[in-house]
Amino acid sequence: MEKLSIIGCGTMGHSIALSAAWAGIEVQVYGMNEQDLETADKGLHNKLTVMIHNELISEVEGEEIRRRIAFSTSLEKVVKEATFIIEVIPENIQMKRELYKEIEEMCSNNTVLASNTSGFAPTALAEGTEYPNRFIVTHFWNPGHLIPLVEVVKGEKTDQETIERTMNLLNEMNKKPILINKEVPGFIGNRLQYALFREAQSLLDEGVATKEDIDAAVTYSIGRRLPITGPLMTADMGGLDVFAAISNYLFEDLSNENKSGTHLSNLVEQKKFGDKSGEGFYKWDQETSETRNAEREKTLIHFLKNDRKE
């Protein structure tokens, strides 16, 4: 079993640690200062409370999970004995590269260094590292402890042993890792997500329907199928001749905008960023925010329970 360490204790950092500890893996987590660690510990406590309340785990299991996670402000302590390190710091490529140099001075040349980046290519991130063959991307999706998918992206110099160790660890964590063989911006999940988001923006900008009805068209139709069948399997089930015929006439009319739509751009200019600012496409007071987030969390837990029955 790998000796796992996580660098960064923000939302994703402590969520990934929770996933590992839930699978019985002891994990060390680095935070820059005591305040960061206190915030992470509170976030961890809240997530465990929700999991217990929804009968995903028992109170005893929650206590065991918490004991497997050790927080520290000492980078050397967290890195020194690790055989597998996941970096979860802000999306600043220079900051990440500087951290990697610091880490490499403390760890074994056999230690796998993974980044949780959601966009940077592993080859670019690994520039300047001494052992680029041990570098890989492991992109967990938020919330990291409830969404099974992890996108594993290899760089030009990533070796097969690193890939195998990464896939093995993620499987031990009860995740659903997928291997991306070619470095493309956005990897797979975000490319699919933003293709849908681009079309939704276009429909709204063109006045085809209200924002509520555009969202409902997804949540009450394809959204119900997607947890069971992805887009390619859905096409198989519907008949490839049918899907090819529709593609041939519909693709020409779909949005091919190369920038944000008018509604989105205007909202951003007005500093209406959505949930975090109180207004975006929708209005977000505290009650609305808490209700929607709780509903989403409950639904994700429902699917995760089904996953664990398989």
N, C-alpha and C positions, 0 to 999 in steps of 0.2 A: 504494500500500500504506500502511495506517495505521502510525503510529509508536506502538507499544503500550507502555504502562507498567502495572504491577500494584502496588497498594498493599497490602502484607501478604505475608509470605513463609512463612506457616505451611503446613500440609499441603496445603490447597487452593491457596494462592498459588503455591507453587513447582511444583505439579502443572499448573496452568494455564499457567505460564510454559514448562514442558516441552512441553505441547501446541503452543504457538505456535512455539517454537524447532524442534520436530520438523517443522513445516510450512514451515520456512525463514524465519520471521519473527524479527527481532532484537527482544528485549524487555528492558526495565529493570524491576527488582523492588526495591521499598523494604521495608526492615526497620527496626525501631526501634533496634536496637543490634547490635554485632558478634556477640554470642552468638546472636541470632536468625538472623543471616546464616550463621553457622557451622552451626547446626542445619539450616537450609534447604539449604545446600550438601551436607551429609551425606545428607539425604533425597533430594536430586536424584541424587547419586552412586549411592545404593542402587537407586533406580528405574531408572536407566540400566543398571546392572549386571544387573538382572532382565530388562530388555528385550533386552539383548545375549545373555544366557544362553538366553532363549527364542526367539532368532533373529528377533525383531521388528525389530531394527536390527543393523547391524554395529558393530564397535569404532570404525571410522573415522567412521561416522555419529554415534555417541555423542559422540565428541570434537567434531564439528562442532556438534551440538546444544548441548553445554556452552558452547562459545565464543559462541553467540548470546545467552546469558543473562548480563546484568550486574547484580550485586547492589550496593545502595548504602544508606547510612543517611541520605542527604541527600534529603529530600522534594522540595525545590525542584529539584534536579538531575533527579530521576526524572519530575517533573511538567511542568517548563518547556517541553520540546519535544514532548511527547506530543500526539497527535491523538485517541487513544483510551485511556481509563483505566479499569481494572477494579479496584474496591475489594473487598478480601477481608479485612476485619477482623472482630473478634468481633461477635456479634448483639446489639448495644446501639444502639438507634435514636438516642439523643442523641449518642453517640460518633461515629456515622456522620455525622450532620448537621453536627457541629462540624468533622469532617474535610472535608466537602464545601465548607464556607465557606472553609477554609484553601486547598483546592485551587483554587477559583475565583479566588482572588487571584493565583495563579501561572500559570494556563493561559489559552489563547485562548478567546474566547467561542464558538468553533466546535468545541471539543473535546468529544467524547462522554464522559460520565461514567456508567459502568455499575456496578451493585452485584451481587455474587455472593450476596446474601441468599437464604436458603431459605424465607423466610416473609413478610418485610415487604413491604407494597404499595409500588410505586414512587411513587405520588402522595403517600403519607405521608412517604416518605424524602426526596422532593424539596422538601418544605415549607421555605421559607426560602432555597432556592437562587436564584441570579440568573437562571439559564437552565434552567428545568424542562423546556423543549422538547428539551434535549440529554441528559435523564436517562432511563435505562432499566435494567431488571434483566436480568442474564445469569446464570442459575442453573446452574452446572456441577455435575455429580454426582460424588461421591467413589467411586473415585479419578479425579480430573479428567483424567488423561492416558490412561486406558483406557476410560472410559465415554463414548460418542459424544454422548449427549443433552445439549443445553443448552436450558433453558427461557427464552425471551425474553419478558419481560412489559413491556408499554408502560403508562405512566401516563396520566392524563387530558390532560396537556399535551405528551406526547412527540410530536414531529413525524415525518412520513413519512421525511424524510432520515435521521434518527437510526435509525429502524427498518431502513432499507435498508443503511446503513453497518454496523450491527450484524450483520445477517444475512450480508452480504458477508464481513466479517472472520471470522465463525465458519465459514463455508463454506471460506474460505482455510485455516483451521486444521483442516480435514477433520472438523469436528464435524457433528452432525445437529441443527441448531437447529429448534425449533418455536415458533411465535408464539402467545402467549396474549393474546387480544383483551380479556379481561375480568379485572379484578383479583379473584381469589378466594383466600382463605386456603389455603396449601399448594400453590398453583398446580395442576398436573395430576398430576405424578408422585407427590408425597406424598399427595395425596388418594386415589389408587388404592392406593398402598402401605399406607396406614393403614386403608383400608376392609378390606383383607385381614387386617391385623394385629388389627383390632377383632374380626373373626369368629374368628380363631385364639384370641384371649384368651377369648372367650365359650365356645368349644368346650372349652378347657382347664378353665375355671372350672366348667362344667357336668359335667365328668367324662366327656365323650363319648369321649375317647381320650387316650393319653399325649402328652406334648410331642413325643416322637420320632416317633410315628405321624402327628401333625398336620403336622409339618414334612415328613415323607416323602410325605404326600398332595399336597404342592405340588411338591417337588423331582422326584418320579417321575411326575407327570402334567401338570398345567397348566404347570409350570415348564419342561417339555420343549417345549411348544408356543409359549409366549410369545415366545421369541427370533425366531420366524418370523411369528406372527400375533398381533396385539393382541386385546383383548376384543371389539371391534366386528367385526373381520374374522373372528375365530373364530366369532362368531354367524352371520355370513353363510355360512360354510362348513358349519356344522352345521344351518342352516335356521332362519330367523327365526320361523317358526310354532312350531317346537319351543322355541326360546329364550323366546318370548313366553309360551307356555303354562307353562313352568317358572317364569318370573319371576312370573307371576300367582299361583301358589300358594306359592312359596318366599320371596319378598320379605317376606311377612307374618311369617315365622318367623325371619328373620335378625336378628342383634343390632342394636339401635338405641341402645346405651348411649352416654351423652354424657360419660363419663369412663373412666379406666383401669380395667381389670378387677381382681378381688381378688388373683389371683396376682401380677400386675405391681406393684400398690400395696404388697403385703406385702414383695416383694423390695426395692423402692426404700426402704421404711422401714427395712429391715435393712441398707441401704447395699450391697446386692448388685447391682451395676450391670452385670454381664456381664464381657466380656473384660477391660475396664480395671481391674476390682477382683478378678478371679479367680473370681467366681461370679455367676451370674444364673439364668436358666432352666436353664442347664447349668454344669458346673464347667470352669474355664479355667486349667490350669497352663500353663507356658511352652511346653511341647512341643505341647499341643493348640492353643494360640493360633497358634504359628508354622505348624503344619501346615494348619489351616483357612484362615488368611490366604493361605498359599502356594497352596493349592488354588483358592481364589476368584480369585486373581490369574492363575493359569495358565488358568483357564476364560475369564476376561475377555480375555486375550491371544488365546486360540483364536478367540473371536468377532471380535475386532478384526482378526485376520489375514484372516478371511473377508470382513469389510467392505471391506478394502483390495484384495481381488481383484475386487470388483464394478466 
